[in-house]
């Protein structure tokens, strides 16, 4: 084995060791850009999503725009995140809050689309909550890649209205808080973060109590 190949193997081994024990910190080829995206991000439920001013297909639109401008060739230029599972979410969220999402009426309140209360929760879990969980996994991965690479982008996420025991404003899971908590718990040398929020209204962060 040549010196260059040996160094590549060592780098890959070091990456695996850094990510060991954190399922969402998947190993990524160093040659790939740290841009996180999944076709599972978009939220669509019988066009009821149009009752909310939030564009629940904007993530796909952003990805397509990056393709049209030549910045990305396709999904091969992005990194597919893993879906955050219940154990991941319990890092920040209360059991009571997660259990409450098993009732469609509660999900309807969080995403501010009342007719969702009439849908079977099994459907709500698949077509509404699952995309939110994928985006949450993407934010957690992007935060880790930003530490490793110096920068990273998750095309989804940014659910700044949600906190430990309550969601709202089309924000179901506190992905920002989760990403920070994961870094504090699993990445050496990370003790401070700065959040720059560019949304055009006051946000409802409640991060500090859960750190």
Secondary structure in CASP SS format (residue, H / E / C, confidence):
PFRMAT SS
TARGET T0000
AUTHOR 0000-0000-0000
METHOD secondary structure of the structure
MODEL  1
X C 1.00
X C 1.00
X H 1.00
X H 1.00
X H 1.00
X H 1.00
X H 1.00
X H 1.00
X H 1.00
X H 1.00
X H 1.00
X H 1.00
X H 1.00
X H 1.00
X H 1.00
X H 1.00
X H 1.00
X H 1.00
X H 1.00
X C 1.00
X C 1.00
X C 1.00
X C 1.00
X C 1.00
X C 1.00
X C 1.00
X C 1.00
X C 1.00
X C 1.00
X C 1.00
X C 1.00
X C 1.00
X C 1.00
X C 1.00
X E 1.00
X E 1.00
X C 1.00
X C 1.00
X H 1.00
X H 1.00
X H 1.00
X C 1.00
X C 1.00
X C 1.00
X C 1.00
X C 1.00
X C 1.00
X H 1.00
X H 1.00
X H 1.00
X H 1.00
X C 1.00
X C 1.00
X C 1.00
X C 1.00
X C 1.00
X C 1.00
X H 1.00
X H 1.00
X H 1.00
X H 1.00
X H 1.00
X H 1.00
X H 1.00
X H 1.00
X H 1.00
X H 1.00
X H 1.00
X C 1.00
X C 1.00
X C 1.00
X C 1.00
X C 1.00
X C 1.00
X H 1.00
X H 1.00
X H 1.00
X C 1.00
X E 1.00
X C 1.00
X C 1.00
X C 1.00
X C 1.00
X C 1.00
X C 1.00
X H 1.00
X H 1.00
X H 1.00
X H 1.00
X C 1.00
X C 1.00
X C 1.00
X C 1.00
X C 1.00
X H 1.00
X H 1.00
X H 1.00
X H 1.00
X H 1.00
X H 1.00
X C 1.00
X C 1.00
X C 1.00
X H 1.00
X H 1.00
X H 1.00
X H 1.00
X H 1.00
X H 1.00
X H 1.00
X H 1.00
X C 1.00
X C 1.00
X H 1.00
X H 1.00
X H 1.00
X H 1.00
X H 1.00
X C 1.00
X C 1.00
X H 1.00
X H 1.00
X H 1.00
X H 1.00
X H 1.00
X H 1.00
X H 1.00
X H 1.00
X H 1.00
X H 1.00
X H 1.00
X H 1.00
X H 1.00
X H 1.00
X H 1.00
X H 1.00
X H 1.00
X H 1.00
X H 1.00
X H 1.00
X H 1.00
X H 1.00
X H 1.00
X H 1.00
X H 1.00
X H 1.00
X H 1.00
X H 1.00
X H 1.00
X C 1.00
X C 1.00
X C 1.00
X E 1.00
X E 1.00
X C 1.00
X C 1.00
X C 1.00
X C 1.00
X C 1.00
X C 1.00
X C 1.00
X C 1.00
X E 1.00
X C 1.00
X C 1.00
X E 1.00
X C 1.00
X E 1.00
X C 1.00
X C 1.00
X E 1.00
X C 1.00
X C 1.00
X C 1.00
X H 1.00
X H 1.00
X H 1.00
X H 1.00
X H 1.00
X H 1.00
X H 1.00
X H 1.00
X H 1.00
X H 1.00
X H 1.00
X H 1.00
X C 1.00
X C 1.00
X C 1.00
X C 1.00
X C 1.00
X C 1.00
X C 1.00
X C 1.00
X C 1.00
X C 1.00
X C 1.00
X C 1.00
X C 1.00
X C 1.00
X C 1.00
X C 1.00
X C 1.00
X C 1.00
X C 1.00
X C 1.00
X C 1.00
X H 1.00
X H 1.00
X H 1.00
X C 1.00
END
